[in-house]
Amino acid sequence: MQHITDRMVDEIISPRQAQNVLRNAFLNHACGKAAMQSRIRTEAERIKLSTLGAVIPEQGVVGAKVYTTIEGQFNFVILLFSSKTGKPLATLDAGALTRIRTAACSVLAARVLARTDARTLGVFGVGVQGQEHVVQMAESFKLDQILIADPYADEGIAQRLAERTNVAVRFAETKEIASTSDIIVTASRSQTPVFSGKLLKPGAFVAAIGSSLPTTRELDDHALARAQTIVVEWKYQAMAEAGDLAQADSTLLSEEKLVELSSVLSGERQRQSDDDIFVYKAVGVGLEDIALAGLAYQLLKK
């Protein structure tokens, strides 16, 4: 049985490849051709073990992702099986996969829902996930500038991101980022909203990806109220895990307003006006991990 390292994943999977396989996986799930297992968390003395998984017959794979959370640090591994024989195919270090798939899904949503003339990207939190979002968004949109905010980041991060993206990157205050950005990514671990939704400019697209805990939230009710549509990967898991939704005024989450990513990818839900505001709230689902693990396995077989 093969072991696939994070380095191997970074060498063989491009953002575009990841986006394509994830799009197919979500569309398959929507029509019943794939299934996923929601996250199960087990905890003792502040040590967490989490598991989630998926069955994707079109890709020929079944798998589970298992990881620990200790003092805020994550360590991931995926076990991949054949959907034809049931035999184990590979194990994977899933740090790179987690980083890539999270940003890839944000890009998939943004390609449909963000304005095509988006020029300013604002990012709250430039850790591992924030940096990957900067890179993938810069590849997908003709950005003029990227504004970042992160109290824990070193001053050199702006220059490093500028070199990776060929886009001007600078630190900015919360109000400037929230009020001037066409696309906003929140990739923080904040337990309270990182900006006032009243500041959002008409037409903004917001990807909130920083937390999958019901006790934390990055967006306030103003942002949700102003959103024409709120997009989640899978309602079943999002409503259980996303603090942005669990803590929100329930009247803001009507069945018409809260939709799954597959509805966006299929063209069922699109931007109707340049002034429409859209929110994409991600918690990370097993379908994403196994789809990308299956892609890595298939690419290495060639």
VEXVO-287393 format. One record per residue: z negated, x negated, y of N, C-alpha, C, O, CB in turn. Coordinates in steps of 0.02 Angstrom, whole numbers, padded with zeros to 5 digits, always signed. Atoms other than C-alpha are relative to their C-alpha. Glycine has a CB too. Layout:
ZXYZXYZXYZXYZXY
...
This chain:
+00000-00043-00060+00000+00000+00000+00000-00044+00062-00038-00092+00067-00062+00048+00000
-00010+00040-00060+00053-00067+00169-00055+00012+00052-00079+00068+00059+00067+00014+00029
+00043-00009-00058-00063-00099+00315+00039-00016+00063+00071-00069+00068-00064-00044-00006
-00038+00007-00062+00012-00076+00488-00048-00012+00057-00091+00030+00071+00045+00063+00013
+00046+00018-00053-00076-00162+00632+00022+00027+00067+00079+00049+00076-00007-00077+00003
-00017-00022-00068-00083-00114+00815+00057-00043+00028+00101-00017+00063-00062-00005+00046
-00053+00044-00025+00026-00265+00854+00068+00020-00028+00118+00020+00009-00015-00073-00018
-00063-00022+00030+00159-00206+00733+00025+00064+00032+00085+00072+00045-00009+00010-00076
-00019-00063-00032+00157-00033+00811+00030-00013+00069+00082+00015+00086-00060+00047+00007
-00025+00016-00067+00180-00105+00986+00069-00033-00003+00109-00025+00042-00049-00044+00037
-00064+00035+00006+00326-00211+00924+00057+00045-00020+00114+00032-00003-00007-00057-00050
-00055-00039+00028+00424-00074+00838+00011+00069+00032+00065+00097+00027-00011+00010-00073
-00006-00067-00028+00390+00090+00931+00008-00002+00076-00036-00027+00111-00060+00044-00020
-00010-00005-00072+00463+00120+01103-00026+00068+00024-00032+00114-00016+00076-00008+00019
+00023-00064-00026+00398+00258+01217+00050+00056-00014+00031+00112-00030-00012-00005+00074
-00050-00051+00012+00563+00351+01198+00000+00023-00072+00007+00083-00086+00069-00026+00019
+00004-00020+00070+00552+00347+01009-00061+00043-00013-00057+00093-00049-00002-00062-00045
+00061-00039+00008+00374+00410+01017+00008+00070+00028-00012+00119-00004-00059-00035+00034
-00010-00065-00031+00421+00551+01135+00045+00045-00043+00031+00104-00050+00031-00009+00070
-00046-00039+00041+00564+00607+01023-00033+00027-00064-00025+00085-00081+00061-00041-00019
+00031-00022+00063+00463+00613+00862-00057+00050+00014-00068+00096-00026-00027-00060-00040
+00054-00047-00017+00318+00701+00948+00029+00068+00020+00001+00120+00002-00043-00028+00058
-00032-00063-00018+00434+00832+01021+00019+00039-00063+00006+00099-00068+00064-00013+00043
-00019-00033+00062+00502+00870+00848-00061+00027-00038-00059+00081-00066+00039-00048-00045
+00061-00021+00036+00327+00879+00774-00029+00064+00030-00049+00109-00007-00052-00056+00002
+00027-00060-00032+00268+01007+00902+00044+00061-00012+00019+00116-00022-00009-00012+00074
-00045-00056+00013+00422+01114+00878-00005+00023-00073-00002+00083-00087+00073-00019+00016
+00011-00018+00070+00397+01108+00689-00065+00038-00009-00068+00086-00048+00001-00063-00043
+00064-00035+00005+00217+01160+00710+00005+00071+00026-00024+00117-00002-00054-00038+00039
-00007-00067-00030+00267+01307+00819+00034+00049-00046+00019+00109-00044+00039-00005+00065
-00036-00045+00045+00381+01377+00685-00028-00002-00071+00003+00024-00118+00074-00018-00002
+00034-00002+00064+00260+01347+00541+00023-00052-00050+00007-00047-00109+00008+00065-00030
-00025+00052+00045+00347+01194+00468-00045-00062-00001-00030-00110-00036+00070-00020+00020
+00050+00054+00000+00198+01081+00504-00068+00033+00014-00072+00088+00041+00016-00056+00053
+00067-00026-00010+00010+01106+00508-00046-00057+00020-00033-00115+00005-00026+00036-00063
+00048+00052-00018-00138+01015+00581-00072+00022-00010-00088+00082-00010+00010-00022+00072
+00071-00010+00011-00323+00997+00552-00036-00019+00065-00025-00073+00092-00026-00043-00060
+00036+00015-00062-00436+01008+00704-00053-00053-00011-00073-00067-00067-00031+00064+00029
+00048+00056+00003-00560+00871+00745-00068+00024-00026-00093+00077-00006-00009-00032+00069
+00068-00011+00024-00725+00867+00651-00041-00060+00020-00024-00117+00004-00001+00012-00078
+00044+00054-00022-00866+00766+00728-00066+00003-00038-00095+00057-00046-00012+00003+00077
+00065+00005+00033-01019+00706+00634-00039-00054+00036-00013-00108+00049+00008-00016-00077
+00037+00047-00042-01159+00620+00729-00072-00008-00024-00104+00041-00044+00000+00023+00072
+00070+00016+00013-01326+00535+00695-00020-00059+00043+00014-00110+00044-00012-00014-00076
+00026+00053-00044-01426+00430+00817+00053-00029+00046+00058-00089+00056-00030-00057-00043
-00051+00016-00050-01282+00432+00942+00058-00040-00029+00096-00072+00008-00031-00040+00057
-00058+00030+00033-01158+00364+00815+00043+00056-00026+00019+00098-00065-00021-00050-00058
-00044-00055+00018-01007+00477+00791+00054-00023-00050+00082-00078-00044+00032+00029+00062
-00057+00007+00044-00881+00491+00650+00044+00061+00011+00020+00118+00005-00021-00008-00075
-00045-00056-00013-00728+00597+00691+00061-00004-00046+00085-00059-00061+00022+00000+00074
-00060-00003+00043-00583+00653+00581+00045+00056+00025+00022+00108+00049-00019+00011-00075
-00051-00050-00014-00422+00749+00613+00064-00020-00037+00071-00078-00055+00013+00008+00077
-00058+00018+00039-00255+00758+00526+00057+00051+00006+00053+00098+00046-00019-00007-00072
-00058-00045-00003-00087+00843+00495+00042-00007-00063+00039-00057-00100+00042-00015+00062
-00049-00002+00054+00044+00890+00366+00068+00011+00033+00078+00063+00066-00016+00056-00054
-00066-00005-00033+00224+00859+00424+00054-00012-00053+00080-00068-00057+00006-00051+00059
-00048+00009+00054+00345+00888+00277+00068-00027+00023+00099-00066-00013+00011+00065-00034
-00065+00025-00023+00501+00856+00383+00002-00075+00005+00054-00106-00007+00017+00031+00068
+00005+00073-00003+00442+00678+00409-00019-00030-00068-00017-00091-00076-00050-00021+00053
+00020+00024+00066+00384+00666+00229-00070-00029-00002-00086-00070-00046+00048-00052-00024
+00066+00030-00003+00205+00627+00277-00056+00051+00008-00047+00105+00035-00003-00049+00057
+00063-00035-00008+00028+00693+00267-00050-00055+00019-00046-00111-00006-00022+00039-00066
+00047+00053-00018-00116+00600+00347-00062+00023+00034-00069+00080+00055+00034-00048+00043
+00063-00012-00034-00288+00588+00420-00017-00060+00044-00006-00117+00025-00056+00014-00050
+00025+00052-00045-00357+00491+00567-00076+00004-00001-00105+00057+00006+00029+00010+00073
+00074+00004+00002-00537+00433+00556-00021-00053+00051+00010-00106+00055-00026-00019-00072
+00022+00051-00048-00632+00345+00693-00073+00007+00017-00103+00060+00009+00042+00004+00064
+00070+00001-00022-00803+00296+00755-00003-00004+00076+00041-00030+00109-00038-00060-00032
+00015+00007-00071-00875+00313+00928-00072-00026+00005-00119+00009-00012+00010+00068+00039
+00066+00032-00007-01019+00194+00964-00005-00030+00070+00034-00074+00088-00011-00054-00055
+00010+00023-00069-01082+00165+01141+00064+00005+00040+00081-00041+00079-00026-00073+00000
-00061-00013-00038-00921+00238+01211+00062-00037-00023+00115-00031+00008-00013-00017+00070
-00057+00038+00026-00808+00124+01109+00028+00033-00063-00010+00056-00106-00021-00073-00014
-00033-00032+00056-00680+00191+00986+00032-00051-00046+00058-00102-00024+00053+00050+00025
-00036+00040+00050-00615+00114+00825+00034+00048-00048+00002+00089-00081-00049-00049-00039
-00041-00049+00035-00473+00206+00739+00033-00029-00062+00047-00089-00066+00052+00028+00046
-00042+00018+00057-00387+00202+00570+00033+00064-00026+00004+00118-00023-00042-00034-00057
-00037-00057+00029-00256+00316+00491+00018-00015-00072+00037-00072-00088+00064+00015+00042
-00022+00005+00069-00223+00346+00307+00059+00047-00008+00054+00107+00004-00058+00017-00051
-00062-00037+00004-00045+00402+00275+00021+00010-00073+00020-00037-00112+00056-00035+00039
-00022-00017+00067+00016+00491+00117+00072+00027+00001+00096+00049+00053-00047+00052-00032
-00065-00032+00008+00186+00548+00053-00009+00075-00012-00051+00095-00052+00040-00032-00058
+00004-00072+00011+00212+00736+00066+00040+00020-00062+00037+00078-00084+00026+00037+00061
-00040-00015+00060+00330+00725-00085-00038-00016-00064-00037+00023-00111+00066-00040+00002
+00035+00021+00061+00224+00630-00210-00076+00004+00006-00111+00005-00044+00020-00070-00018
+00072-00001-00011+00052+00638-00131-00031-00069-00002-00092-00076+00008-00033+00043-00051
+00027+00068+00006+00033+00451-00152-00012-00031+00069+00025-00017+00116+00048-00044-00041
+00012+00034-00064-00042+00344-00013+00056-00049+00016+00080-00085-00028-00067-00037-00001
-00055+00043-00022+00090+00252+00087-00024-00060+00040-00001-00116+00031+00049+00040+00041
+00021+00054-00046-00002+00151+00218-00066+00017+00033-00087+00075+00037+00054-00012+00053
+00056-00007-00046-00157+00123+00320+00023-00029+00067+00064-00075+00069-00065-00036-00026
-00021+00023-00065-00140+00096+00506-00060-00010+00046-00105+00032+00047+00050+00049+00032
+00045+00006-00057-00246+00025+00646+00028+00047+00053+00085+00039+00074-00006-00076+00027
-00029-00054-00041-00228+00174+00761-00015-00005+00074-00006+00044+00111-00025+00066-00025
+00012+00007-00072-00277+00105+00930+00064+00005+00040+00067+00042+00089-00034-00066+00014
-00064-00001-00035-00098+00074+00985+00032+00069-00005+00060+00094+00044+00047-00053-00027
-00029-00066+00008-00039+00239+00913-00033+00052+00046+00000+00093+00076-00007+00023-00074
+00037-00047-00042-00175+00334+01006+00021-00008+00073+00031+00041+00109-00076-00009-00008
-00020+00014-00069-00129+00250+01169+00070+00025+00015+00082+00058+00066-00004-00076+00014
-00070-00018-00011+00058+00278+01150+00010+00075-00003+00045+00104+00039+00044-00034-00051
-00014-00072+00009+00053+00458+01088-00029+00042+00055-00001+00094+00072-00027+00024-00066
+00030-00040-00053-00063+00519+01225+00045+00001+00062+00057+00054+00090-00069-00029+00018
-00044+00003-00058+00050+00458+01365+00067+00032-00015+00096+00065+00029+00010-00073+00021
-00065-00029+00017+00207+00511+01272-00001+00076+00006+00048+00105+00029+00020-00020-00072
+00005-00073-00006+00147+00691+01264-00005+00022+00072+00023+00074+00091-00061+00026-00039
+00003-00015-00072+00105+00690+01449+00070-00004+00031+00088+00038+00072-00048-00049+00037
-00068+00008-00025+00281+00628+01484+00044+00058-00022+00085+00083+00016+00030-00066-00024
-00039-00057+00024+00356+00765+01375-00012+00062+00043+00035+00097+00062-00018+00015-00073
+00016-00057-00043+00265+00897+01477+00027-00010+00071+00054+00036+00101-00076+00012+00002
-00021+00014-00069+00305+00812+01642+00076+00005+00008+00100+00027+00060-00024-00069+00021
-00073-00003-00005+00491+00800+01605+00025+00071+00013+00075+00081+00046+00032-00028-00063
-00019-00070-00009+00500+00989+01600-00032+00030+00062+00000+00068+00098-00019+00041-00061
+00039-00036-00050+00366+01039+01725-00008-00035+00067-00019-00003+00118-00067+00014-00027
+00004+00035-00064+00360+00902+01857+00065+00009+00038+00118+00021+00008-00016-00076-00010
-00061-00004-00041+00482+00910+02001+00046-00059-00016+00022-00115-00026-00017+00001+00075
-00047+00054+00017+00639+00810+01966+00003-00053+00055+00024-00109+00042+00070+00029-00011
+00000+00049-00055+00621+00727+02137-00068-00032+00010-00083-00058+00064+00023+00033+00064
+00067+00031-00005+00443+00666+02101+00007-00074+00015+00043-00110-00019-00040+00011-00066
-00006+00070-00020+00420+00499+02187-00068-00036+00002-00071-00097+00000+00032-00004+00068
+00066+00031-00003+00231+00470+02196-00042+00021-00060-00050+00080-00074-00037+00019+00065
+00045-00011+00056+00119+00452+02044-00070-00020+00021-00080-00075+00048+00023-00040-00063
+00070+00016-00013-00069+00459+02065-00039-00002-00064-00033+00044-00105-00031+00049+00049
+00037+00008+00063-00186+00398+01928-00073-00012+00014-00092-00060+00049+00030-00058-00042
+00073+00009-00004-00374+00419+01919-00023-00030-00067-00024+00005-00118-00037+00068+00016
+00020+00036+00060-00435+00290+01793+00057-00041-00028+00106-00014-00052-00024+00050-00054
-00054+00044+00024-00331+00139+01745-00025-00045-00056-00013-00105-00057+00028-00043+00058
+00017+00034+00062-00409+00091+01580+00060+00000-00046+00117+00003-00022-00061+00032-00034
-00054+00003+00049-00306+00084+01421+00048+00059+00007+00108+00050+00010-00028-00002-00071
-00043-00059-00005-00242+00263+01435+00034+00006+00068+00093+00022+00072-00041+00063-00014
-00031-00004-00066-00214+00258+01622+00058-00048+00008+00109-00029+00036-00052-00013+00053
-00053+00050-00006-00111+00100+01611+00062+00021-00040+00118+00013-00016-00025-00068-00024
-00058-00022+00041-00002+00170+01471+00036+00058+00035+00097+00062+00032-00023+00022-00070
-00032-00055-00036+00028+00327+01574+00041-00027+00059+00096-00003+00072-00052+00049+00025
-00037+00030-00055+00080+00221+01723+00067-00027-00026+00119-00014+00005-00041-00057+00033
-00061+00031+00026+00207+00127+01616+00050+00053-00023+00109+00050-00006-00017-00047-00059
-00047-00050+00026+00281+00279+01528+00025+00047+00055+00084+00066+00053-00034+00041-00055
-00023-00042-00055+00288+00386+01685+00051-00037+00044+00099-00008+00067-00060+00024+00043
-00046+00040-00040+00373+00245+01780+00068-00007-00034+00119-00013+00000-00029-00069+00013
-00064+00004+00036+00505+00235+01643+00037+00067+00003+00098+00068-00005-00012-00019-00073
-00030-00067+00004+00536+00423+01653+00018+00030+00068+00058+00076+00071-00046+00046-00036
-00013-00027-00066+00537+00454+01841+00017-00056+00048-00005-00113+00040-00061+00040+00026
-00020+00049-00050+00614+00364+01990-00054-00003+00054-00046+00024+00109+00069+00018+00031
+00058+00002-00045+00449+00325+02072+00009-00050+00057+00039-00103+00048-00062-00018-00039
+00001+00046-00057+00431+00247+02244-00067-00036+00006-00070-00093+00029+00015+00038+00065
+00066+00031-00005+00245+00214+02233-00047+00031-00052-00039+00087-00074-00030+00009+00071
+00052-00022+00046+00096+00227+02117-00068-00014+00033-00082-00070+00052+00005-00037-00070
+00065+00005-00032-00077+00260+02188-00053+00004-00055-00050+00049-00097-00011+00056+00053
+00051+00002+00053-00229+00218+02082-00070+00001+00030-00082-00022+00086+00009-00062-00044
+00070+00000-00019-00416+00246+02091-00041-00011-00063-00032+00024-00113-00021+00067+00036
+00043+00015+00057-00544+00171+01973-00055-00046+00024-00041-00105+00038+00040-00031-00060
+00054+00041-00025-00715+00107+02026-00017-00059-00045-00052-00105-00024-00061+00041+00010
+00017+00053+00048-00725-00003+01871+00057-00051-00009+00049-00100-00045-00017+00031-00067
-00058+00044+00009-00553-00086+01884-00005-00062+00043-00033-00060+00098+00065+00038+00015
-00002+00061-00041-00529-00264+01944+00058+00005+00049+00106+00042+00038+00007-00063-00045
-00050-00004-00054-00425-00293+02100+00070-00019-00023+00119+00002+00007-00021-00043+00057
-00065+00024+00022-00285-00377+02003+00040+00051-00039+00099+00039-00053-00009-00060-00042
-00036-00048+00042-00239-00221+01904+00060+00029+00036+00111+00043+00004-00047+00056-00020
-00057-00028-00037-00126-00155+02043+00060-00046-00005+00116-00022-00017-00020+00011+00073
-00055+00048+00005-00021-00313+02042+00028-00003-00070+00089-00007-00079-00023-00069+00022
-00024+00003+00069-00011-00317+01853+00042+00061-00018+00093+00056-00052-00059-00006-00049
-00038-00061+00013+00047-00137+01845+00066+00000+00038+00117+00024+00013-00041+00062+00018
-00062+00005-00039+00174-00169+01982+00051-00044-00035+00110-00029-00036-00015-00028+00071
-00044+00045+00036+00245-00313+01881+00028+00033-00063+00085+00020-00082-00036-00064-00018
-00023-00033+00062+00256-00205+01724+00050+00056+00015+00092+00071-00027-00060+00028-00038
-00040-00060-00015+00341-00058+01812+00054-00010+00052+00099+00031+00058-00045+00054+00022
-00046+00011-00057+00437-00134+01959-00006+00055+00052+00042+00074+00085+00073-00005-00025
+00015-00051-00051+00355-00001+02068-00061-00024+00039-00106-00055+00011-00013+00070-00034
+00058+00019-00042+00236-00030+02214-00062+00038-00023-00061+00099-00031+00015+00015+00075
+00063-00029+00023+00057-00001+02156-00056-00022+00047-00061-00081+00064-00016-00021-00074
+00057+00018-00042-00098+00007+02266-00058+00047-00013-00049+00103-00035+00020+00001+00074
+00060-00042+00003-00276+00072+02266+00002+00049+00059+00026+00032+00114-00065-00043+00001
+00001-00050-00053-00301+00231+02368-00062+00043-00008-00093+00044-00061+00064+00044-00001
+00057-00045+00002-00438+00353+02412+00018+00065-00036+00076+00084-00041-00024+00015+00072
-00010-00062+00038-00462+00513+02314+00041+00051+00038+00088+00079+00009-00068+00030-00018
-00035-00051-00039-00402+00627+02454+00074-00015+00005+00115+00030-00001-00031+00007+00069
-00070+00018-00007-00240+00531+02478+00037+00012-00066+00092+00039-00066+00008-00073+00021
-00033-00008+00065-00200+00530+02292+00011+00073-00016+00066+00094-00035-00041-00034-00056
-00004-00071+00019-00237+00714+02266+00048+00038+00044+00081+00085+00020-00068+00031+00004
-00040-00040-00047-00144+00774+02421+00072-00024+00007+00114+00013+00033-00032-00002+00067
-00068+00026-00010+00012+00664+02415+00039-00012-00065+00100-00022-00063-00003-00064+00038
-00034+00017+00062+00052+00635+02231+00038+00060-00028+00014+00116-00028-00051-00024-00052
-00042-00051+00034+00192+00731+02146-00022+00009-00073-00020+00064-00100+00075-00019+00003
+00026-00001+00069+00122+00686+01975-00069-00033+00003-00077-00087+00031+00048-00038-00050
+00068+00028+00002-00064+00657+01946-00022-00005-00073-00012+00042-00112-00050+00044+00041
+00029+00010+00067-00144+00585+01789-00074-00014+00010-00093-00058+00047+00035-00058-00038
+00071+00015+00000-00331+00595+01764-00017-00029-00069-00013+00005-00120-00044+00064+00016
+00015+00036+00062-00382+00467+01633-00068-00032+00006-00077-00091-00010+00054-00053-00016
+00067+00025-00012-00565+00449+01673-00048+00026-00053-00029+00065-00096-00025+00019+00071
+00052-00027+00042-00727+00481+01583-00050+00039+00042-00109+00047+00025-00036-00056-00040
+00043-00036-00045-00796+00580+01727-00026+00065-00032+00011+00099-00068+00037+00016+00065
+00028-00062+00026-00912+00723+01683+00007+00057+00050-00008+00114+00034-00073-00010-00017
-00011-00050-00052-00871+00814+01845+00070-00010+00029+00097-00065+00025-00055-00004+00056
-00068+00005-00027-00703+00851+01931+00009-00060+00046-00034-00076+00087+00017+00063+00037
-00012+00062-00037-00626+00695+02006+00031+00012+00069+00032-00033+00111+00044-00046-00039
-00026-00017-00067-00544+00785+02154-00002+00076+00007-00010+00112-00041+00074-00027+00009
-00003-00072-00013-00537+00956+02236+00070+00026-00011+00118-00001+00017-00024+00016+00072
-00066-00029+00012-00395+01063+02174+00031+00030+00063+00091+00043+00064-00005+00053-00052
-00027-00025-00064-00377+01129+02352+00048-00050+00032+00090-00032+00073-00058+00015+00048
-00041+00053-00030-00296+00962+02395+00070-00006-00029+00113-00036+00001-00036-00065-00006
-00065+00009+00033-00151+00975+02274+00058+00023+00043+00055+00077+00073+00000+00037-00067
-00059-00020-00038+00018+00978+02358+00041+00050-00040+00040+00048-00101+00042-00062+00019
-00044-00047+00035+00138+01120+02316+00049-00038-00045+00078-00088-00024+00037+00045+00049
-00047+00032+00046+00243+01074+02165-00029-00054-00043+00007-00084-00084+00056-00028+00038
+00031+00055+00038+00118+00951+02091-00005+00016-00075-00011+00073-00095-00070-00015+00028
+00012-00004+00072+00105+00918+01905-00060-00044-00015-00063-00102+00006+00063-00023-00042
+00061+00037+00015-00065+00864+01838-00009-00005-00076-00007+00045-00111-00062+00035+00031
+00015+00012+00071-00098+00786+01667-00072-00025-00004-00088-00080+00018+00049-00052-00032
+00071+00017+00008-00284+00785+01627-00012-00020-00072-00011+00023-00117-00047+00059+00022
+00003+00024+00069-00310+00677+01474-00062-00041-00016-00067-00071-00069+00061-00042-00015
+00055+00047+00006-00475+00588+01499-00055+00018-00048-00095-00025-00067-00028-00011+00064
+00057-00019+00041-00592+00689+01390+00018+00054-00050+00061+00096-00038-00057+00024+00044
-00007-00053+00050-00601+00795+01233-00069+00028-00018-00081+00050-00074+00036-00026-00064
+00068-00025+00009-00782+00848+01255-00011+00062+00043+00008+00061+00102-00052-00054+00015
+00011-00061-00039-00835+01023+01311-00051-00009+00056-00058+00036+00098-00022+00055-00045
+00052+00012-00051-00973+00946+01418+00027-00038+00060-00010-00050+00108-00057-00038-00030
-00028+00038-00056-00855+00850+01533+00064+00034+00026+00098+00069-00011+00015-00073-00022
-00063-00027-00027-00714+00900+01649+00023-00043+00058-00017-00071+00095-00009+00073+00023
-00031+00039-00053-00594+00812+01767+00031+00045+00054+00042+00023+00110+00053-00047-00028
-00032-00047-00047-00518+00967+01851-00048+00057+00016-00086+00080-00027+00065+00028-00030
+00043-00056-00020-00607+01103+01949+00038+00066-00005+00098+00068-00021-00026-00010+00071
-00031-00066+00004-00574+01289+01954+00054+00011+00052+00099+00051+00041-00053+00053+00007
-00052-00006-00051-00472+01271+02113+00067-00024-00027+00119+00008-00016-00019-00040+00063
-00062+00026+00029-00344+01166+02020+00028+00049-00052+00088+00062-00054-00011-00069-00033
-00022-00047+00052-00338+01289+01875+00026+00065+00032+00075+00094+00009-00057+00016-00048
-00020-00062-00033-00325+01438+01993+00069-00007+00032+00108+00041+00032-00051+00020+00053
-00063+00010-00033-00179+01363+02086+00057-00014-00048+00116-00009-00029-00005-00058+00048
-00052+00015+00050-00086+01318+01926+00038+00063-00020+00008+00114-00036-00030-00033-00062
-00042-00055+00024+00059+01431+01883-00007+00007-00076-00007+00062-00103+00073-00010+00019
+00008+00002+00072+00037+01378+01702-00048-00057-00019-00046-00110+00012+00068-00009-00036
+00043+00053+00028-00095+01280+01605+00024-00012-00071+00025+00034-00112-00077+00021+00002
-00030+00017+00064-00023+01190+01455-00050-00041-00042-00081-00087-00017+00066-00040+00010
+00042+00037+00047-00122+01130+01303+00041-00016-00062+00092+00016-00075-00065+00040-00018
-00036+00018+00061-00068+01047+01142-00006+00055-00053+00044+00075-00083-00027-00065-00029
+00014-00050+00052-00149+01177+01028-00060+00040+00024-00114+00013+00031-00014-00033-00070
+00054-00041-00029-00253+01322+01094-00064-00002-00041-00118-00006-00014+00024+00072+00006
+00058-00003+00044-00368+01325+00944-00047-00059+00013-00108-00050+00018+00022-00001-00074
+00042+00059-00011-00429+01147+00974-00019-00008+00074-00075-00028+00090+00036-00062-00025
+00013+00009-00071-00414+01145+01163-00058+00042+00024-00100+00018+00063+00062+00017+00040
+00054-00044-00024-00529+01293+01189-00068-00021-00026-00119-00004+00004+00015+00072-00021
+00063+00023+00028-00661+01213+01079-00023-00066+00031-00082-00080+00034+00006-00008-00076
+00017+00069-00021-00653+01038+01155+00007-00014+00075-00029-00057+00101+00042-00047-00037
-00016+00019-00069-00586+01039+01333-00050+00030+00048-00051+00091+00060+00071+00024+00018
+00048-00023-00048-00727+01050+01458+00033+00031+00062+00005+00076+00093-00045-00056+00021
-00037-00027-00056-00597+01083+01593+00012+00075-00009+00015+00113+00039+00067-00036+00009
-00012-00070+00016-00566+01249+01505-00064+00036-00019-00076+00093+00004+00051+00006-00057
+00062-00032+00024-00734+01285+01422-00047+00016+00058-00083+00065+00055-00035-00046-00049
+00045-00010-00057-00825+01270+01589+00032+00041+00056+00000+00056+00106-00024-00066+00026
-00036-00035-00053-00694+01363+01690-00015+00074+00001-00039+00103-00049+00075-00011-00008
+00003-00073-00006-00699+01541+01753+00051+00029-00049+00110+00014-00045+00014+00024+00074
-00044-00025+00053-00627+01635+01604+00058+00041+00027+00109+00048-00007-00040+00041-00049
-00055-00040-00027-00521+01744+01718+00061-00043+00018+00115-00017+00030-00024+00038+00061
-00055+00045-00016-00415+01590+01755+00042-00018-00060+00093-00051-00054-00027-00063+00032
-00032+00022+00062-00363+01572+01573+00030+00059-00037+00017+00070-00096-00051-00036-00045
-00032-00058+00032-00260+01727+01538+00049-00023-00053+00073-00080-00052+00036+00043+00052
-00047+00017+00054-00149+01731+01385+00068-00019+00027+00103-00061-00001+00006+00058-00049
-00065+00015-00030+00003+01728+01496+00001-00068+00034+00052-00103+00034+00018+00054+00052
+00003+00063-00038-00057+01577+01595-00012-00060-00045+00014-00115-00030-00055+00005+00052
+00016+00055+00044-00123+01470+01452+00050-00002-00058+00052+00043-00099-00073+00006-00027
-00053+00004+00051+00020+01410+01341-00004-00067-00036-00035-00114-00012+00070+00009+00032
-00001+00062+00039+00049+01278+01208+00060-00042+00018+00111-00017+00042+00000+00016-00075
-00052+00048-00017+00155+01124+01232+00067+00018-00031+00120+00006-00002-00020-00070-00021
-00063-00018+00034+00283+01187+01107+00040+00051+00041+00102+00050+00038-00015+00028-00069
-00036-00049-00042+00325+01330+01227+00038-00034+00056+00091-00011+00077-00050+00051+00029
-00033+00039-00052+00369+01202+01360+00059-00038-00030+00113-00040-00001-00049-00048+00034
-00052+00041+00031+00469+01093+01241+00059+00042-00025+00115+00018-00028-00029-00040-00057
-00054-00044+00024+00568+01241+01175+00039+00031+00057+00091+00062+00046-00029+00055-00044
-00033-00030-00057+00616+01294+01351-00024+00069+00018+00001+00100+00065+00073+00002-00012
+00027-00067-00013+00516+01454+01344-00037+00004+00066-00036+00055+00100-00047+00021-00057
+00038+00002-00063+00408+01401+01492+00027-00058+00042+00025-00116+00020-00077-00008-00012
-00029+00051-00043+00490+01307+01637-00022+00011+00072-00053+00061+00089+00077+00001-00006
+00013-00006-00071+00472+01275+01822+00049+00051+00031+00109+00046+00020+00006-00069+00036
-00041-00050-00033+00535+01424+01923+00007-00012+00075+00056+00010+00106-00030+00069-00012
-00001+00012-00072+00495+01364+02099-00022-00072+00014-00062-00100-00023-00046+00050+00037
+00020+00068-00019+00480+01196+02186-00074-00004+00018-00103-00057+00016+00042-00024+00058
+00070+00000-00021+00306+01249+02242-00049+00013-00057-00109+00008-00047-00010+00052+00054
+00044-00012+00057+00238+01291+02069-00041-00061-00017-00015-00117-00018+00041+00023-00060
+00044+00054+00023+00089+01186+02015-00013+00011-00075-00025+00067-00097-00068+00000+00040
+00011-00004+00073+00067+01146+01830-00055-00048-00020-00062-00103+00007+00066-00016-00038
+00052+00042+00028-00081+01078+01734+00012-00007-00075+00023+00042-00110-00071+00030+00013
-00003+00015+00072-00068+00994+01564-00067-00029-00019-00086-00083+00005+00059-00049-00017
+00066+00023+00022-00238+00976+01480+00004-00022-00073+00015+00020-00117-00054+00054+00010
-00005+00026+00068-00237+00863+01326-00068-00021-00026-00109-00048+00011+00049-00060-00002
+00060+00025+00034-00376+00828+01202+00018-00047-00057-00025-00082-00083-00041+00058-00027
-00022+00041+00056-00272+00737+01071-00007+00037-00066-00062+00057-00085-00041-00065-00003
+00002-00038+00062-00225+00823+00908+00030-00041-00057+00069-00087-00046+00039+00067+00008
-00020+00038+00058-00195+00761+00731+00075-00002-00010+00101-00051-00038-00032+00027-00060
-00072-00002+00007-00012+00812+00735+00032-00061+00034+00080-00090+00007+00029+00064+00030
-00027+00057-00037+00021+00675+00864-00010-00065-00039+00036-00105-00045-00032-00005+00069
+00016+00062+00035-00065+00538+00765+00042-00009-00063+00069-00063-00075-00073-00002-00018
-00036+00006+00064+00019+00576+00599+00075-00005+00011+00110-00040-00026-00016+00059-00045
-00072+00006-00016+00192+00601+00676+00017-00072+00018+00068-00098-00004+00019+00048+00056
-00015+00068-00021+00182+00431+00757-00013-00050-00056+00023-00100-00061-00042-00018+00061
+00012+00043+00058+00107+00350+00602+00059+00003-00048+00080-00048-00076-00065+00020-00036
-00059-00008+00042+00252+00421+00502+00060-00037+00027+00098-00067-00011+00017+00073-00008
-00055+00036-00032+00375+00349+00626-00008-00075-00012+00040-00109-00029+00003+00015+00075
+00012+00071+00010+00295+00177+00615+00016-00021-00072+00047-00072-00084-00073-00018+00017
-00012+00015+00070+00301+00181+00426+00076-00001-00016+00100-00047-00049-00035+00051-00045
-00072-00004+00013+00484+00233+00421+00038-00058+00033+00084-00086+00003+00028+00067+00026
-00033+00055-00034+00537+00101+00548-00012-00066-00036+00033-00108-00039-00024-00005+00072
+00015+00063+00036+00452-00037+00449+00033-00003-00067+00042-00058-00095-00074-00008-00008
-00034-00001+00065+00538+00018+00290+00073-00022+00006+00102-00045-00043-00002+00070-00030
-00072+00016-00009+00711-00014+00365+00013-00075-00005+00070-00097+00002+00025+00026+00069
